[in-house]
Amino acid sequence: MGFLDEAGKIAGAVAAVEAAEKVDPEAGLLTKGGAAIAGFEGAGALESLVEKKDGEKQDTADDSQATDGTNSQT
């Protein structure tokens, strides 16, 4: 999944640069570079948050299955 992770970060950087150009058509190299870095890091942080939430959901599902299995003993 390393390649897909990096592709998502690159897409975030490209989207941020495009947004910066839409807001300021005369944006300089420094502005575009800052936008690219922010988009790259932001996409990475968002991806980590989604993975964390998915992990929590999986843990919750595992816990409920374990609980269901122990309560059925008679």
N, CA, C and O of each residue as an XYZ file, in Angstrom:
296
protein
N       0.803     -1.189      0.000
C       0.000      0.000      0.000
C       0.854      1.264      0.000
O       0.308      2.367     -0.026
N       2.151      1.133      0.027
C       3.025      2.289      0.061
C       2.855      3.174     -1.156
O       2.850      4.400     -1.043
N       2.713      2.553     -2.330
C       2.560      3.316     -3.561
C       1.262      4.114     -3.554
O       1.241      5.277     -3.957
N       0.183      3.492     -3.099
C      -1.105      4.182     -3.059
C      -1.102      5.312     -2.031
O      -1.743      6.343     -2.235
N      -0.382      5.116     -0.932
C      -0.273      6.174      0.074
C       0.415      7.396     -0.530
O      -0.053      8.523     -0.367
N       1.513      7.169     -1.220
C       2.254      8.275     -1.826
C       1.455      8.924     -2.951
O       1.514     10.140     -3.128
N       0.713      8.129     -3.707
C      -0.108      8.686     -4.782
C      -1.185      9.614     -4.213
O      -1.485     10.652     -4.803
N      -1.756      9.250     -3.090
C      -2.751     10.101     -2.447
C      -2.149     11.407     -1.966
O      -2.769     12.465     -2.083
N      -0.944     11.335     -1.425
C      -0.264     12.548     -0.964
C       0.080     13.462     -2.141
O      -0.060     14.682     -2.047
N       0.526     12.872     -3.239
C       0.863     13.663     -4.431
C      -0.397     14.316     -4.994
O      -0.366     15.470     -5.419
N      -1.499     13.580     -4.995
C      -2.762     14.156     -5.470
C      -3.182     15.325     -4.589
O      -3.702     16.322     -5.090
N      -2.964     15.212     -3.300
C      -3.267     16.314     -2.388
C      -2.416     17.534     -2.683
O      -2.903     18.664     -2.640
N      -1.142     17.305     -2.984
C      -0.238     18.413     -3.308
C      -0.672     19.098     -4.599
O      -0.696     20.326     -4.673
N      -1.010     18.316     -5.606
C      -1.438     18.880     -6.890
C      -2.729     19.683     -6.715
O      -2.871     20.772     -7.271
N      -3.655     19.140     -5.948
C      -4.924     19.844     -5.718
C      -4.690     21.159     -4.989
O      -5.337     22.162     -5.293
N      -3.778     21.162     -4.039
C      -3.491     22.393     -3.290
C      -2.849     23.448     -4.185
O      -3.168     24.631     -4.074
N      -1.953     23.034     -5.065
C      -1.320     23.984     -5.994
C      -2.365     24.548     -6.954
O      -2.373     25.749     -7.222
N      -3.240     23.699     -7.468
C      -4.301     24.164     -8.362
C      -5.211     25.161     -7.649
O      -5.614     26.166     -8.235
N      -5.532     24.885     -6.391
C      -6.377     25.796     -5.625
C      -5.683     27.134     -5.417
O      -6.313     28.187     -5.509
N      -4.384     27.089     -5.137
C      -3.627     28.333     -4.949
C      -3.613     29.155     -6.229
O      -3.716     30.381     -6.180
N      -3.486     28.494     -7.367
C      -3.491     29.201     -8.651
C      -4.864     29.795     -8.953
O      -4.955     30.859     -9.566
N      -5.933     29.120     -8.531
C      -7.284     29.655     -8.748
C      -7.509     30.903     -7.903
O      -8.108     31.875     -8.362
N      -7.024     30.867     -6.666
C      -7.194     32.009     -5.770
C      -6.335     33.181     -6.211
O      -6.785     34.326     -6.205
N      -5.084     32.889     -6.597
C      -4.154     33.947     -6.996
C      -3.446     33.515     -8.281
O      -2.442     32.805     -8.225
N      -3.968     33.943     -9.450
C      -3.359     33.535    -10.718
C      -1.895     33.973    -10.854
O      -1.140     33.376    -11.622
N      -1.500     34.995    -10.125
C      -0.117     35.482    -10.173
C       0.719     34.906     -9.031
O       1.723     35.504     -8.643
N       0.323     33.765     -8.492
C       1.035     33.160     -7.363
C       2.472     32.846     -7.758
O       2.751     32.365     -8.856
N       3.365     33.134     -6.832
C       4.774     32.892     -7.084
C       5.187     31.470     -6.743
O       4.385     30.664     -6.271
N       6.442     31.186     -6.991
C       6.985     29.851     -6.748
C       6.905     29.488     -5.267
O       6.608     28.345     -4.922
N       7.169     30.453     -4.395
C       7.129     30.200     -2.960
C       5.712     29.843     -2.502
O       5.529     28.940     -1.686
N       4.724     30.546     -3.022
C       3.327     30.266     -2.677
C       2.921     28.881     -3.161
O       2.285     28.123     -2.429
N       3.286     28.556     -4.386
C       2.942     27.242     -4.940
C       3.663     26.128     -4.188
O       3.093     25.063     -3.948
N       4.911     26.374     -3.818
C       5.666     25.375     -3.049
C       5.053     25.146     -1.680
O       4.929     24.010     -1.223
N       4.668     26.239     -1.031
C       4.007     26.109      0.272
C       2.695     25.360      0.169
O       2.371     24.534      1.022
N       1.946     25.650     -0.873
C       0.674     24.946     -1.084
C       0.907     23.463     -1.333
O       0.163     22.618     -0.836
N       1.942     23.151     -2.104
C       2.251     21.751     -2.396
C       2.622     20.995     -1.124
O       2.175     19.868     -0.910
N       3.436     21.617     -0.288
C       3.840     20.968      0.959
C       2.633     20.788      1.876
O       2.448     19.727      2.473
N       1.818     21.830      1.982
C       0.626     21.743      2.830
C      -0.336     20.668      2.323
O      -0.903     19.917      3.116
N      -0.516     20.597      1.025
C      -1.398     19.574      0.454
C      -0.865     18.174      0.661
O      -1.626     17.251      0.950
N       0.443     18.011      0.514
C       1.091     16.707      0.702
C       0.929     16.250      2.148
O       0.516     15.120      2.407
N       1.257     17.135      3.087
C       1.161     16.791      4.500
C      -0.290     16.624      4.937
O      -0.608     15.740      5.733
N      -1.166     17.473      4.414
C      -2.576     17.380      4.767
C      -3.201     16.079      4.305
O      -3.983     15.465      5.031
N      -2.860     15.662      3.106
C      -3.388     14.396      2.589
C      -2.871     13.231      3.421
O      -3.604     12.280      3.694
N      -1.612     13.308      3.821
C      -1.051     12.255      4.670
C      -1.739     12.192      6.021
O      -2.023     11.105      6.526
N      -2.011     13.355      6.614
C      -2.690     13.401      7.906
C      -4.116     12.886      7.786
O      -4.593     12.162      8.660
N      -4.790     13.251      6.721
C      -6.154     12.789      6.505
C      -6.192     11.276      6.330
O      -7.077     10.600      6.853
N      -5.227     10.761      5.593
C      -5.154      9.325      5.368
C      -4.900      8.581      6.676
O      -5.484      7.524      6.914
N      -4.041      9.126      7.514
C      -3.775      8.517      8.816
C      -5.025      8.509      9.680
O      -5.301      7.534     10.377
N      -5.781      9.604      9.630
C      -7.013      9.700     10.408
C      -8.026      8.654      9.952
O      -8.684      8.017     10.775
N      -8.146      8.482      8.648
C      -9.085      7.491      8.107
C      -8.654      6.092      8.512
O      -9.490      5.277      8.902
N      -7.353      5.798      8.424
C      -6.860      4.482      8.823
C      -7.098      4.241     10.307
O      -7.439      3.128     10.707
N      -6.921      5.278     11.129
C      -7.153      5.154     12.567
C      -8.617      4.843     12.836
O      -8.931      3.971     13.646
N      -9.518      5.558     12.154
C     -10.950      5.330     12.335
C     -11.346      3.923     11.896
O     -12.158      3.266     12.547
N     -10.758      3.458     10.770
C     -11.050      2.105     10.301
C     -10.554      1.071     11.304
O     -11.222      0.065     11.542
N      -9.392      1.314     11.889
C      -8.851      0.409     12.897
C      -9.716      0.362     14.138
O      -9.923     -0.705     14.717
N     -10.226      1.524     14.553
C     -11.112      1.567     15.712
C     -12.411      0.815     15.433
O     -12.917      0.106     16.304
N     -12.951      0.965     14.228
C     -14.179      0.253     13.870
C     -13.936     -1.252     13.887
O     -14.777     -2.016     14.359
N     -12.786     -1.673     13.370
C     -12.454     -3.093     13.333
C     -12.284     -3.630     14.748
O     -12.755     -4.724     15.060
N     -11.609     -2.862     15.610
C     -11.448     -3.284     17.007
C     -12.791     -3.394     17.705
O     -13.020     -4.338     18.462
N     -13.675     -2.447     17.462
C     -15.001     -2.465     18.063
C     -15.782     -3.684     17.576
O     -16.464     -4.344     18.360
N     -15.680     -3.975     16.288
C     -16.371     -5.139     15.735
C     -15.806     -6.430     16.328
O     -16.561     -7.349     16.645
N     -14.494     -6.501     16.478
C     -13.867     -7.682     17.067
C     -14.294     -7.858     18.521
O     -14.561     -8.976     18.962
N     -14.358     -6.756     19.263
C     -14.771     -6.818     20.661
C     -16.212     -7.284     20.792
O     -16.524     -8.085     21.673
N     -17.086     -6.800     19.936
C     -18.491     -7.192     20.025
C     -18.667     -8.654     19.647
O     -19.523     -9.336     20.211
N     -17.871     -9.152     18.700
C     -17.951    -10.565     18.341
C     -17.440    -11.430     19.482
O     -18.009    -12.484     19.766
N     -16.375    -10.994     20.134
C     -15.837    -11.749     21.265
C     -16.843    -11.764     22.415
O     -17.012    -12.788     23.075
N     -17.495    -10.660     22.653
C     -18.490    -10.568     23.706
C     -19.684    -11.464     23.394
O     -20.205    -12.142     24.279
N     -20.113    -11.464     22.138
C     -21.241    -12.299     21.746
C     -20.908    -13.781     21.939
O     -21.766    -14.566     22.343
N     -19.684    -14.151     21.654
C     -19.269    -15.555     21.781
C     -19.190    -16.002     23.216
O     -19.495    -17.163     23.492
N     -18.794    -15.145     24.163
C     -18.657    -15.546     25.562
C     -20.003    -15.544     26.274
O     -20.163    -16.263     27.261
N     -20.959    -14.777     25.819
C     -22.264    -14.722     26.475
C     -23.150    -15.916     26.126
O     -24.150    -16.153     26.803
N     -22.812    -16.654     25.108
C     -23.666    -17.768     24.693
C     -23.369    -19.056     25.446
O     -24.003    -20.077     25.178
N     -22.407    -19.037     26.396
C     -22.104    -20.247     27.163
C     -23.194    -20.490     28.210
O     -23.657    -19.563     28.875
N     -23.598    -21.781     28.341
C     -24.606    -22.117     29.352
C     -24.139    -23.209     30.232
O     -24.860    -23.621     31.140
